Amino acid sequence: MKVIDVLRFNRELLEKIARAGIRLDDIRYIDLFSDYMAMKSQGEKITYIVSILAFRYSISERKVYSLIKHLQNDCNSDAV
C-alpha cells in the first residue's frame, strides 16, 4: 500500500483531526500525557513530574510543559 492510498482512505478522518487542531505528531505523546495525569492524581508536584517525564522521554522540560498545555486544550469548536 502506498502513502497516497492511506491518505485517500483516511481523508475525511484526517481532515477532521486537522480542523480540531490536532497534529499527527501528537500521537507520540499519548503515553507521556497518561503518565503526567497518573502522577498528578497521586499528588506529585508539576515541576517534579515535568523533570521525570523529560528524562523518561528524552525531551526538554520546556517541550513537556508545551505538550501538556497543548494536549489539555479543547478541540476547535468548528471541527465537530
PyMOL Python script that loads the backbone (N, CA, C, O; Angstrom):
from pymol import cmd

cmd.read_pdbstr("""\
ATOM      1  N   MET A   1       0.845  -1.180   0.000  1.00  0.00           N
ATOM      2  CA  MET A   1       0.000   0.000   0.000  1.00  0.00           C
ATOM      3  C   MET A   1       0.885   1.237   0.000  1.00  0.00           C
ATOM      4  O   MET A   1       1.883   1.300   0.718  1.00  0.00           O
ATOM      5  N   LYS A   2       0.523   2.185  -0.784  1.00  0.00           N
ATOM      6  CA  LYS A   2       1.268   3.439  -0.921  1.00  0.00           C
ATOM      7  C   LYS A   2       0.749   4.483   0.071  1.00  0.00           C
ATOM      8  O   LYS A   2      -0.370   4.373   0.572  1.00  0.00           O
ATOM      9  N   VAL A   3       1.566   5.485   0.343  1.00  0.00           N
ATOM     10  CA  VAL A   3       1.182   6.568   1.246  1.00  0.00           C
ATOM     11  C   VAL A   3      -0.091   7.243   0.751  1.00  0.00           C
ATOM     12  O   VAL A   3      -0.992   7.523   1.541  1.00  0.00           O
ATOM     13  N   ILE A   4      -0.169   7.503  -0.536  1.00  0.00           N
ATOM     14  CA  ILE A   4      -1.344   8.178  -1.096  1.00  0.00           C
ATOM     15  C   ILE A   4      -2.607   7.350  -0.879  1.00  0.00           C
ATOM     16  O   ILE A   4      -3.686   7.910  -0.684  1.00  0.00           O
ATOM     17  N   ASP A   5      -2.485   6.027  -0.911  1.00  0.00           N
ATOM     18  CA  ASP A   5      -3.642   5.167  -0.678  1.00  0.00           C
ATOM     19  C   ASP A   5      -4.152   5.309   0.754  1.00  0.00           C
ATOM     20  O   ASP A   5      -5.358   5.379   0.988  1.00  0.00           O
ATOM     21  N   VAL A   6      -3.233   5.352   1.700  1.00  0.00           N
ATOM     22  CA  VAL A   6      -3.621   5.519   3.104  1.00  0.00           C
ATOM     23  C   VAL A   6      -4.270   6.882   3.303  1.00  0.00           C
ATOM     24  O   VAL A   6      -5.274   6.997   4.006  1.00  0.00           O
ATOM     25  N   LEU A   7      -3.700   7.914   2.688  1.00  0.00           N
ATOM     26  CA  LEU A   7      -4.269   9.259   2.810  1.00  0.00           C
ATOM     27  C   LEU A   7      -5.671   9.328   2.208  1.00  0.00           C
ATOM     28  O   LEU A   7      -6.580   9.908   2.801  1.00  0.00           O
ATOM     29  N   ARG A   8      -5.837   8.744   1.046  1.00  0.00           N
ATOM     30  CA  ARG A   8      -7.164   8.752   0.410  1.00  0.00           C
ATOM     31  C   ARG A   8      -8.187   8.000   1.246  1.00  0.00           C
ATOM     32  O   ARG A   8      -9.317   8.460   1.413  1.00  0.00           O
ATOM     33  N   PHE A   9      -7.796   6.855   1.767  1.00  0.00           N
ATOM     34  CA  PHE A   9      -8.699   6.022   2.558  1.00  0.00           C
ATOM     35  C   PHE A   9      -9.137   6.732   3.846  1.00  0.00           C
ATOM     36  O   PHE A   9     -10.277   6.585   4.287  1.00  0.00           O
ATOM     37  N   ASN A  10      -8.221   7.499   4.442  1.00  0.00           N
ATOM     38  CA  ASN A  10      -8.484   8.153   5.727  1.00  0.00           C
ATOM     39  C   ASN A  10      -8.681   9.659   5.603  1.00  0.00           C
ATOM     40  O   ASN A  10      -8.599  10.380   6.598  1.00  0.00           O
ATOM     41  N   ARG A  11      -8.936  10.130   4.409  1.00  0.00           N
ATOM     42  CA  ARG A  11      -9.004  11.566   4.149  1.00  0.00           C
ATOM     43  C   ARG A  11      -9.981  12.308   5.059  1.00  0.00           C
ATOM     44  O   ARG A  11      -9.624  13.324   5.654  1.00  0.00           O
ATOM     45  N   GLU A  12     -11.189  11.815   5.169  1.00  0.00           N
ATOM     46  CA  GLU A  12     -12.202  12.509   5.970  1.00  0.00           C
ATOM     47  C   GLU A  12     -11.783  12.595   7.437  1.00  0.00           C
ATOM     48  O   GLU A  12     -11.902  13.652   8.057  1.00  0.00           O
ATOM     49  N   LEU A  13     -11.299  11.498   7.984  1.00  0.00           N
ATOM     50  CA  LEU A  13     -10.852  11.488   9.373  1.00  0.00           C
ATOM     51  C   LEU A  13      -9.673  12.446   9.573  1.00  0.00           C
ATOM     52  O   LEU A  13      -9.653  13.211  10.538  1.00  0.00           O
ATOM     53  N   LEU A  14      -8.705  12.408   8.679  1.00  0.00           N
ATOM     54  CA  LEU A  14      -7.542  13.284   8.791  1.00  0.00           C
ATOM     55  C   LEU A  14      -7.927  14.756   8.686  1.00  0.00           C
ATOM     56  O   LEU A  14      -7.349  15.597   9.375  1.00  0.00           O
ATOM     57  N   GLU A  15      -8.894  15.074   7.833  1.00  0.00           N
ATOM     58  CA  GLU A  15      -9.358  16.459   7.724  1.00  0.00           C
ATOM     59  C   GLU A  15     -10.023  16.916   9.016  1.00  0.00           C
ATOM     60  O   GLU A  15      -9.809  18.049   9.449  1.00  0.00           O
ATOM     61  N   LYS A  16     -10.826  16.054   9.641  1.00  0.00           N
ATOM     62  CA  LYS A  16     -11.470  16.405  10.909  1.00  0.00           C
ATOM     63  C   LYS A  16     -10.437  16.592  12.015  1.00  0.00           C
ATOM     64  O   LYS A  16     -10.554  17.504  12.833  1.00  0.00           O
ATOM     65  N   ILE A  17      -9.435  15.733  12.036  1.00  0.00           N
ATOM     66  CA  ILE A  17      -8.371  15.842  13.030  1.00  0.00           C
ATOM     67  C   ILE A  17      -7.634  17.165  12.866  1.00  0.00           C
ATOM     68  O   ILE A  17      -7.363  17.850  13.852  1.00  0.00           O
ATOM     69  N   ALA A  18      -7.310  17.525  11.641  1.00  0.00           N
ATOM     70  CA  ALA A  18      -6.601  18.787  11.382  1.00  0.00           C
ATOM     71  C   ALA A  18      -7.452  19.990  11.783  1.00  0.00           C
ATOM     72  O   ALA A  18      -6.940  20.938  12.380  1.00  0.00           O
ATOM     73  N   ARG A  19      -8.750  19.959  11.460  1.00  0.00           N
ATOM     74  CA  ARG A  19      -9.637  21.071  11.825  1.00  0.00           C
ATOM     75  C   ARG A  19      -9.787  21.194  13.335  1.00  0.00           C
ATOM     76  O   ARG A  19     -10.022  22.289  13.845  1.00  0.00           O
ATOM     77  N   ALA A  20      -9.654  20.089  14.052  1.00  0.00           N
ATOM     78  CA  ALA A  20      -9.771  20.105  15.510  1.00  0.00           C
ATOM     79  C   ALA A  20      -8.520  20.658  16.181  1.00  0.00           C
ATOM     80  O   ALA A  20      -8.503  20.863  17.395  1.00  0.00           O
ATOM     81  N   GLY A  21      -7.476  20.901  15.397  1.00  0.00           N
ATOM     82  CA  GLY A  21      -6.241  21.449  15.954  1.00  0.00           C
ATOM     83  C   GLY A  21      -5.297  20.381  16.464  1.00  0.00           C
ATOM     84  O   GLY A  21      -4.383  20.676  17.235  1.00  0.00           O
ATOM     85  N   ILE A  22      -5.504  19.156  16.046  1.00  0.00           N
ATOM     86  CA  ILE A  22      -4.663  18.041  16.479  1.00  0.00           C
ATOM     87  C   ILE A  22      -3.590  17.807  15.419  1.00  0.00           C
ATOM     88  O   ILE A  22      -3.872  17.732  14.223  1.00  0.00           O
ATOM     89  N   ARG A  23      -2.359  17.694  15.894  1.00  0.00           N
ATOM     90  CA  ARG A  23      -1.246  17.408  14.990  1.00  0.00           C
ATOM     91  C   ARG A  23      -0.997  15.908  14.992  1.00  0.00           C
ATOM     92  O   ARG A  23      -1.125  15.261  16.031  1.00  0.00           O
ATOM     93  N   LEU A  24      -0.647  15.354  13.855  1.00  0.00           N
ATOM     94  CA  LEU A  24      -0.375  13.917  13.782  1.00  0.00           C
ATOM     95  C   LEU A  24       0.768  13.524  14.700  1.00  0.00           C
ATOM     96  O   LEU A  24       0.813  12.394  15.187  1.00  0.00           O
ATOM     97  N   ASP A  25       1.679  14.428  14.938  1.00  0.00           N
ATOM     98  CA  ASP A  25       2.806  14.166  15.824  1.00  0.00           C
ATOM     99  C   ASP A  25       2.368  13.968  17.277  1.00  0.00           C
ATOM    100  O   ASP A  25       3.116  13.403  18.075  1.00  0.00           O
ATOM    101  N   ASP A  26       1.170  14.426  17.627  1.00  0.00           N
ATOM    102  CA  ASP A  26       0.661  14.288  18.993  1.00  0.00           C
ATOM    103  C   ASP A  26       0.524  12.827  19.415  1.00  0.00           C
ATOM    104  O   ASP A  26       0.529  12.529  20.609  1.00  0.00           O
ATOM    105  N   ILE A  27       0.405  11.936  18.478  1.00  0.00           N
ATOM    106  CA  ILE A  27       0.271  10.508  18.782  1.00  0.00           C
ATOM    107  C   ILE A  27       1.453  10.020  19.602  1.00  0.00           C
ATOM    108  O   ILE A  27       1.298   9.162  20.471  1.00  0.00           O
ATOM    109  N   ARG A  28       2.631  10.561  19.331  1.00  0.00           N
ATOM    110  CA  ARG A  28       3.842  10.125  20.033  1.00  0.00           C
ATOM    111  C   ARG A  28       3.795  10.425  21.524  1.00  0.00           C
ATOM    112  O   ARG A  28       4.552   9.832  22.292  1.00  0.00           O
ATOM    113  N   TYR A  29       2.927  11.329  21.946  1.00  0.00           N
ATOM    114  CA  TYR A  29       2.938  11.799  23.327  1.00  0.00           C
ATOM    115  C   TYR A  29       1.723  11.353  24.145  1.00  0.00           C
ATOM    116  O   TYR A  29       1.488  11.877  25.234  1.00  0.00           O
ATOM    117  N   ILE A  30       0.966  10.413  23.645  1.00  0.00           N
ATOM    118  CA  ILE A  30      -0.187   9.904  24.390  1.00  0.00           C
ATOM    119  C   ILE A  30       0.263   9.277  25.708  1.00  0.00           C
ATOM    120  O   ILE A  30      -0.328   9.543  26.755  1.00  0.00           O
ATOM    121  N   ASP A  31       1.297   8.452  25.662  1.00  0.00           N
ATOM    122  CA  ASP A  31       1.786   7.801  26.881  1.00  0.00           C
ATOM    123  C   ASP A  31       2.365   8.819  27.861  1.00  0.00           C
ATOM    124  O   ASP A  31       2.173   8.697  29.071  1.00  0.00           O
ATOM    125  N   LEU A  32       3.071   9.822  27.341  1.00  0.00           N
ATOM    126  CA  LEU A  32       3.611  10.861  28.196  1.00  0.00           C
ATOM    127  C   LEU A  32       2.482  11.561  28.956  1.00  0.00           C
ATOM    128  O   LEU A  32       2.587  11.777  30.163  1.00  0.00           O
ATOM    129  N   PHE A  33       1.413  11.911  28.258  1.00  0.00           N
ATOM    130  CA  PHE A  33       0.304  12.601  28.908  1.00  0.00           C
ATOM    131  C   PHE A  33      -0.403  11.688  29.915  1.00  0.00           C
ATOM    132  O   PHE A  33      -0.835  12.149  30.971  1.00  0.00           O
ATOM    133  N   SER A  34      -0.519  10.414  29.595  1.00  0.00           N
ATOM    134  CA  SER A  34      -1.115   9.460  30.544  1.00  0.00           C
ATOM    135  C   SER A  34      -0.268   9.369  31.809  1.00  0.00           C
ATOM    136  O   SER A  34      -0.801   9.336  32.918  1.00  0.00           O
ATOM    137  N   ASP A  35       1.052   9.327  31.639  1.00  0.00           N
ATOM    138  CA  ASP A  35       1.953   9.310  32.797  1.00  0.00           C
ATOM    139  C   ASP A  35       1.809  10.590  33.612  1.00  0.00           C
ATOM    140  O   ASP A  35       1.801  10.553  34.842  1.00  0.00           O
ATOM    141  N   TYR A  36       1.695  11.717  32.923  1.00  0.00           N
ATOM    142  CA  TYR A  36       1.513  13.003  33.601  1.00  0.00           C
ATOM    143  C   TYR A  36       0.240  12.990  34.455  1.00  0.00           C
ATOM    144  O   TYR A  36       0.269  13.376  35.623  1.00  0.00           O
ATOM    145  N   MET A  37      -0.857  12.550  33.876  1.00  0.00           N
ATOM    146  CA  MET A  37      -2.130  12.535  34.605  1.00  0.00           C
ATOM    147  C   MET A  37      -2.078  11.587  35.803  1.00  0.00           C
ATOM    148  O   MET A  37      -2.618  11.900  36.864  1.00  0.00           O
ATOM    149  N   ALA A  38      -1.433  10.433  35.640  1.00  0.00           N
ATOM    150  CA  ALA A  38      -1.322   9.472  36.740  1.00  0.00           C
ATOM    151  C   ALA A  38      -0.503  10.055  37.885  1.00  0.00           C
ATOM    152  O   ALA A  38      -0.887   9.945  39.049  1.00  0.00           O
ATOM    153  N   MET A  39       0.618  10.672  37.553  1.00  0.00           N
ATOM    154  CA  MET A  39       1.468  11.257  38.585  1.00  0.00           C
ATOM    155  C   MET A  39       0.783  12.448  39.260  1.00  0.00           C
ATOM    156  O   MET A  39       0.920  12.651  40.466  1.00  0.00           O
ATOM    157  N   LYS A  40       0.057  13.216  38.482  1.00  0.00           N
ATOM    158  CA  LYS A  40      -0.657  14.368  39.041  1.00  0.00           C
ATOM    159  C   LYS A  40      -1.751  13.905  40.004  1.00  0.00           C
ATOM    160  O   LYS A  40      -1.955  14.511  41.056  1.00  0.00           O
ATOM    161  N   SER A  41      -2.447  12.835  39.643  1.00  0.00           N
ATOM    162  CA  SER A  41      -3.507  12.318  40.521  1.00  0.00           C
ATOM    163  C   SER A  41      -2.949  11.727  41.815  1.00  0.00           C
ATOM    164  O   SER A  41      -3.664  11.603  42.810  1.00  0.00           O
ATOM    165  N   GLN A  42      -1.671  11.366  41.791  1.00  0.00           N
ATOM    166  CA  GLN A  42      -1.017  10.863  43.002  1.00  0.00           C
ATOM    167  C   GLN A  42      -0.501  11.994  43.883  1.00  0.00           C
ATOM    168  O   GLN A  42       0.060  11.754  44.952  1.00  0.00           O
ATOM    169  N   GLY A  43      -0.699  13.233  43.422  1.00  0.00           N
ATOM    170  CA  GLY A  43      -0.333  14.399  44.219  1.00  0.00           C
ATOM    171  C   GLY A  43       1.090  14.892  44.011  1.00  0.00           C
ATOM    172  O   GLY A  43       1.574  15.707  44.797  1.00  0.00           O
ATOM    173  N   GLU A  44       1.766  14.423  42.983  1.00  0.00           N
ATOM    174  CA  GLU A  44       3.132  14.879  42.709  1.00  0.00           C
ATOM    175  C   GLU A  44       3.116  16.336  42.239  1.00  0.00           C
ATOM    176  O   GLU A  44       2.147  16.788  41.630  1.00  0.00           O
ATOM    177  N   LYS A  45       4.180  17.053  42.522  1.00  0.00           N
ATOM    178  CA  LYS A  45       4.314  18.442  42.091  1.00  0.00           C
ATOM    179  C   LYS A  45       4.604  18.488  40.590  1.00  0.00           C
ATOM    180  O   LYS A  45       5.280  17.614  40.048  1.00  0.00           O
ATOM    181  N   ILE A  46       4.082  19.520  39.933  1.00  0.00           N
ATOM    182  CA  ILE A  46       4.208  19.657  38.481  1.00  0.00           C
ATOM    183  C   ILE A  46       5.673  19.703  38.049  1.00  0.00           C
ATOM    184  O   ILE A  46       6.051  19.054  37.073  1.00  0.00           O
ATOM    185  N   THR A  47       6.499  20.465  38.767  1.00  0.00           N
ATOM    186  CA  THR A  47       7.909  20.569  38.375  1.00  0.00           C
ATOM    187  C   THR A  47       8.614  19.212  38.465  1.00  0.00           C
ATOM    188  O   THR A  47       9.469  18.899  37.637  1.00  0.00           O
ATOM    189  N   TYR A  48       8.259  18.419  39.462  1.00  0.00           N
ATOM    190  CA  TYR A  48       8.833  17.077  39.593  1.00  0.00           C
ATOM    191  C   TYR A  48       8.362  16.189  38.438  1.00  0.00           C
ATOM    192  O   TYR A  48       9.161  15.473  37.835  1.00  0.00           O
ATOM    193  N   ILE A  49       7.082  16.238  38.141  1.00  0.00           N
ATOM    194  CA  ILE A  49       6.522  15.432  37.046  1.00  0.00           C
ATOM    195  C   ILE A  49       7.212  15.785  35.732  1.00  0.00           C
ATOM    196  O   ILE A  49       7.628  14.900  34.984  1.00  0.00           O
ATOM    197  N   VAL A  50       7.328  17.062  35.459  1.00  0.00           N
ATOM    198  CA  VAL A  50       7.944  17.512  34.210  1.00  0.00           C
ATOM    199  C   VAL A  50       9.386  17.043  34.114  1.00  0.00           C
ATOM    200  O   VAL A  50       9.831  16.597  33.056  1.00  0.00           O
ATOM    201  N   SER A  51      10.109  17.140  35.208  1.00  0.00           N
ATOM    202  CA  SER A  51      11.501  16.700  35.225  1.00  0.00           C
ATOM    203  C   SER A  51      11.611  15.201  34.933  1.00  0.00           C
ATOM    204  O   SER A  51      12.451  14.786  34.135  1.00  0.00           O
ATOM    205  N   ILE A  52      10.781  14.402  35.565  1.00  0.00           N
ATOM    206  CA  ILE A  52      10.787  12.948  35.361  1.00  0.00           C
ATOM    207  C   ILE A  52      10.410  12.617  33.915  1.00  0.00           C
ATOM    208  O   ILE A  52      11.068  11.796  33.276  1.00  0.00           O
ATOM    209  N   LEU A  53       9.371  13.243  33.406  1.00  0.00           N
ATOM    210  CA  LEU A  53       8.921  12.944  32.043  1.00  0.00           C
ATOM    211  C   LEU A  53       9.936  13.384  30.993  1.00  0.00           C
ATOM    212  O   LEU A  53      10.116  12.705  29.982  1.00  0.00           O
ATOM    213  N   ALA A  54      10.595  14.507  31.222  1.00  0.00           N
ATOM    214  CA  ALA A  54      11.623  14.961  30.288  1.00  0.00           C
ATOM    215  C   ALA A  54      12.751  13.940  30.211  1.00  0.00           C
ATOM    216  O   ALA A  54      13.247  13.633  29.127  1.00  0.00           O
ATOM    217  N   PHE A  55      13.149  13.422  31.351  1.00  0.00           N
ATOM    218  CA  PHE A  55      14.198  12.398  31.377  1.00  0.00           C
ATOM    219  C   PHE A  55      13.711  11.106  30.730  1.00  0.00           C
ATOM    220  O   PHE A  55      14.407  10.518  29.902  1.00  0.00           O
ATOM    221  N   ARG A  56      12.518  10.669  31.110  1.00  0.00           N
ATOM    222  CA  ARG A  56      11.971   9.396  30.633  1.00  0.00           C
ATOM    223  C   ARG A  56      11.773   9.380  29.117  1.00  0.00           C
ATOM    224  O   ARG A  56      12.029   8.365  28.468  1.00  0.00           O
ATOM    225  N   TYR A  57      11.322  10.492  28.556  1.00  0.00           N
ATOM    226  CA  TYR A  57      11.017  10.548  27.123  1.00  0.00           C
ATOM    227  C   TYR A  57      12.108  11.258  26.306  1.00  0.00           C
ATOM    228  O   TYR A  57      11.942  11.483  25.107  1.00  0.00           O
ATOM    229  N   SER A  58      13.198  11.600  26.949  1.00  0.00           N
ATOM    230  CA  SER A  58      14.358  12.226  26.294  1.00  0.00           C
ATOM    231  C   SER A  58      13.991  13.483  25.502  1.00  0.00           C
ATOM    232  O   SER A  58      14.384  13.650  24.347  1.00  0.00           O
ATOM    233  N   ILE A  59      13.230  14.357  26.153  1.00  0.00           N
ATOM    234  CA  ILE A  59      12.893  15.649  25.575  1.00  0.00           C
ATOM    235  C   ILE A  59      13.140  16.723  26.633  1.00  0.00           C
ATOM    236  O   ILE A  59      13.332  16.407  27.807  1.00  0.00           O
ATOM    237  N   SER A  60      13.135  17.962  26.227  1.00  0.00           N
ATOM    238  CA  SER A  60      13.403  19.043  27.185  1.00  0.00           C
ATOM    239  C   SER A  60      12.190  19.274  28.096  1.00  0.00           C
ATOM    240  O   SER A  60      11.057  18.927  27.763  1.00  0.00           O
ATOM    241  N   GLU A  61      12.469  19.863  29.238  1.00  0.00           N
ATOM    242  CA  GLU A  61      11.381  20.196  30.158  1.00  0.00           C
ATOM    243  C   GLU A  61      10.431  21.198  29.512  1.00  0.00           C
ATOM    244  O   GLU A  61       9.217  21.114  29.698  1.00  0.00           O
ATOM    245  N   ARG A  62      10.978  22.140  28.758  1.00  0.00           N
ATOM    246  CA  ARG A  62      10.144  23.127  28.061  1.00  0.00           C
ATOM    247  C   ARG A  62       9.179  22.439  27.111  1.00  0.00           C
ATOM    248  O   ARG A  62       8.020  22.839  27.000  1.00  0.00           O
ATOM    249  N   LYS A  63       9.653  21.406  26.428  1.00  0.00           N
ATOM    250  CA  LYS A  63       8.804  20.642  25.499  1.00  0.00           C
ATOM    251  C   LYS A  63       7.692  19.931  26.273  1.00  0.00           C
ATOM    252  O   LYS A  63       6.555  19.880  25.806  1.00  0.00           O
ATOM    253  N   VAL A  64       8.005  19.385  27.444  1.00  0.00           N
ATOM    254  CA  VAL A  64       6.985  18.706  28.260  1.00  0.00           C
ATOM    255  C   VAL A  64       5.904  19.702  28.662  1.00  0.00           C
ATOM    256  O   VAL A  64       4.715  19.412  28.527  1.00  0.00           O
ATOM    257  N   TYR A  65       6.305  20.871  29.154  1.00  0.00           N
ATOM    258  CA  TYR A  65       5.319  21.897  29.508  1.00  0.00           C
ATOM    259  C   TYR A  65       4.451  22.253  28.301  1.00  0.00           C
ATOM    260  O   TYR A  65       3.231  22.364  28.418  1.00  0.00           O
ATOM    261  N   SER A  66       5.076  22.426  27.162  1.00  0.00           N
ATOM    262  CA  SER A  66       4.356  22.779  25.941  1.00  0.00           C
ATOM    263  C   SER A  66       3.360  21.677  25.545  1.00  0.00           C
ATOM    264  O   SER A  66       2.221  21.965  25.178  1.00  0.00           O
ATOM    265  N   LEU A  67       3.794  20.439  25.622  1.00  0.00           N
ATOM    266  CA  LEU A  67       2.919  19.314  25.268  1.00  0.00           C
ATOM    267  C   LEU A  67       1.730  19.212  26.219  1.00  0.00           C
ATOM    268  O   LEU A  67       0.599  18.993  25.785  1.00  0.00           O
ATOM    269  N   ILE A  68       1.987  19.367  27.497  1.00  0.00           N
ATOM    270  CA  ILE A  68       0.903  19.280  28.487  1.00  0.00           C
ATOM    271  C   ILE A  68      -0.140  20.363  28.203  1.00  0.00           C
ATOM    272  O   ILE A  68      -1.342  20.098  28.210  1.00  0.00           O
ATOM    273  N   LYS A  69       0.332  21.570  27.955  1.00  0.00           N
ATOM    274  CA  LYS A  69      -0.591  22.674  27.651  1.00  0.00           C
ATOM    275  C   LYS A  69      -1.394  22.379  26.384  1.00  0.00           C
ATOM    276  O   LYS A  69      -2.609  22.569  26.351  1.00  0.00           O
ATOM    277  N   HIS A  70      -0.702  21.915  25.348  1.00  0.00           N
ATOM    278  CA  HIS A  70      -1.358  21.626  24.070  1.00  0.00           C
ATOM    279  C   HIS A  70      -2.385  20.498  24.204  1.00  0.00           C
ATOM    280  O   HIS A  70      -3.501  20.610  23.695  1.00  0.00           O
ATOM    281  N   LEU A  71      -2.015  19.423  24.880  1.00  0.00           N
ATOM    282  CA  LEU A  71      -2.898  18.261  24.965  1.00  0.00           C
ATOM    283  C   LEU A  71      -4.094  18.486  25.899  1.00  0.00           C
ATOM    284  O   LEU A  71      -5.084  17.760  25.818  1.00  0.00           O
ATOM    285  N   GLN A  72      -4.010  19.477  26.777  1.00  0.00           N
ATOM    286  CA  GLN A  72      -5.136  19.797  27.654  1.00  0.00           C
ATOM    287  C   GLN A  72      -6.128  20.758  27.010  1.00  0.00           C
ATOM    288  O   GLN A  72      -7.232  20.944  27.522  1.00  0.00           O
ATOM    289  N   ASN A  73      -5.746  21.365  25.899  1.00  0.00           N
ATOM    290  CA  ASN A  73      -6.629  22.316  25.220  1.00  0.00           C
ATOM    291  C   ASN A  73      -7.878  21.615  24.683  1.00  0.00           C
ATOM    292  O   ASN A  73      -7.845  20.437  24.326  1.00  0.00           O
ATOM    293  N   ASP A  74      -8.968  22.362  24.636  1.00  0.00           N
ATOM    294  CA  ASP A  74     -10.175  21.872  23.977  1.00  0.00           C
ATOM    295  C   ASP A  74      -9.942  21.887  22.476  1.00  0.00           C
ATOM    296  O   ASP A  74      -9.171  22.700  21.966  1.00  0.00           O
ATOM    297  N   CYS A  75     -10.605  20.994  21.780  1.00  0.00           N
ATOM    298  CA  CYS A  75     -10.543  20.979  20.317  1.00  0.00           C
ATOM    299  C   CYS A  75     -11.263  22.212  19.785  1.00  0.00           C
ATOM    300  O   CYS A  75     -12.115  22.783  20.466  1.00  0.00           O
ATOM    301  N   ASN A  76     -10.923  22.618  18.575  1.00  0.00           N
ATOM    302  CA  ASN A  76     -11.612  23.729  17.937  1.00  0.00           C
ATOM    303  C   ASN A  76     -13.077  23.371  17.766  1.00  0.00           C
ATOM    304  O   ASN A  76     -13.396  22.260  17.343  1.00  0.00           O
ATOM    305  N   SER A  77     -13.964  24.285  18.086  1.00  0.00           N
ATOM    306  CA  SER A  77     -15.389  24.000  18.046  1.00  0.00           C
ATOM    307  C   SER A  77     -15.935  23.795  16.642  1.00  0.00           C
ATOM    308  O   SER A  77     -16.955  23.127  16.473  1.00  0.00           O
ATOM    309  N   ASP A  78     -15.281  24.354  15.633  1.00  0.00           N
ATOM    310  CA  ASP A  78     -15.794  24.201  14.276  1.00  0.00           C
ATOM    311  C   ASP A  78     -15.431  22.844  13.662  1.00  0.00           C
ATOM    312  O   ASP A  78     -15.820  22.552  12.531  1.00  0.00           O
ATOM    313  N   ALA A  79     -14.692  22.024  14.398  1.00  0.00           N
ATOM    314  CA  ALA A  79     -14.272  20.727  13.871  1.00  0.00           C
ATOM    315  C   ALA A  79     -15.362  19.681  13.966  1.00  0.00           C
ATOM    316  O   ALA A  79     -15.328  18.688  13.239  1.00  0.00           O
ATOM    317  N   VAL A  80     -16.312  19.880  14.833  1.00  0.00           N
ATOM    318  CA  VAL A  80     -17.356  18.871  15.034  1.00  0.00           C
ATOM    319  C   VAL A  80     -18.590  19.113  14.246  1.00  0.00           C
ATOM    320  O   VAL A  80     -19.539  18.333  14.330  1.00  0.00           O
TER     321      VAL A  80
END
""", "prot")
cmd.dss("prot")
cmd.show_as("cartoon", "prot")
cmd.util.cbc("prot")
cmd.orient("prot")
